[in-house]
Amino acid sequence: MKKYFRFDENQTSYRREILGGLTTFLSMAYILAVNPQILSLAGVEGVPDALKMDQGAVFVATALAAFVGCLFMGLIAKYPIALAPG
């Protein structure tokens, strides 16, 4: 793993990468709660229930999109950028 991600070339360590990943996750985790509220039209009067998005489905779609985006950026691009919808 050290060779694949070029830790020595980038002057980093496992500890630094784990702390960076944890910090990024905690700063982005809010979108899992906010996105379903926004997309389900919570609090908007006059919108029929048939037009509202299911909050559980939006939560899962948001989590999967963030997972795939982060996975591709990390493993294919080898670039430490987190991606999430929102």
C-alpha positions in Angstrom: 0.0 0.0 0.0 2.9 2.3 0.8 4.3 1.8 -2.6 1.0 2.0 -4.5 0.1 5.4 -3.0 3.7 6.7 -3.0 3.8 7.6 0.7 7.5 8.3 0.6 7.3 10.5 -2.5 4.4 12.4 -1.0 6.1 12.6 2.5 3.2 11.1 4.4 2.5 8.1 6.7 -0.3 5.7 7.6 -1.2 7.7 10.6 -1.4 11.0 8.7 -3.6 9.4 6.0 -5.9 7.8 8.5 -6.3 11.1 10.4 -6.9 12.9 7.1 -9.5 10.4 6.0 -11.3 10.5 9.4 -11.4 14.3 9.4 -12.7 14.4 5.8 -15.4 11.8 6.7 -16.6 13.7 9.7 -16.7 17.0 7.8 -18.8 15.4 5.0 -21.1 13.1 7.0 -23.6 15.9 7.4 -24.7 15.5 3.8 -26.2 12.1 4.7 -28.7 13.8 6.9 -29.2 17.0 4.9 -29.6 15.6 1.4 -32.7 13.4 2.2 -34.4 16.4 3.8 -33.7 18.7 0.8 -34.7 16.2 -1.9 -37.8 14.9 -0.1 -39.3 18.4 0.0 -39.6 18.3 3.7 -41.6 21.2 5.1 -42.9 22.4 1.7 -46.7 22.9 1.9 -48.9 21.9 -1.0 -46.7 19.2 -2.5 -48.6 15.9 -2.8 -47.0 12.8 -1.1 -46.8 11.1 -4.5 -44.2 13.7 -5.6 -42.0 13.5 -2.5 -38.9 11.3 -2.7 -38.5 8.5 -0.2 -35.9 9.7 2.5 -34.5 6.2 2.9 -33.9 5.8 -0.8 -32.2 9.3 -1.0 -30.0 8.4 2.0 -28.8 5.2 0.3 -28.3 6.8 -3.1 -26.3 9.6 -1.4 -24.1 7.1 0.5 -23.5 5.0 -2.6 -22.7 8.0 -4.8 -20.2 9.2 -2.2 -18.7 5.8 -1.8 -18.2 5.3 -5.6 -16.8 8.8 -6.1 -14.3 8.5 -3.3 -13.3 5.0 -4.3 -12.5 6.1 -7.9 -10.6 9.2 -6.7 -8.6 7.2 -4.3 -7.8 4.0 -6.2 -7.8 5.1 -9.8 -6.8 8.7 -9.7 -4.7 8.3 -6.5 -5.8 11.7 -5.5 -6.9 12.5 -2.0 -10.2 14.3 -2.8 -13.6 13.2 -1.4 -16.7 13.5 -3.6 -20.3 13.5 -2.5 -23.6 14.8 -3.9 -25.1 17.8 -2.4 
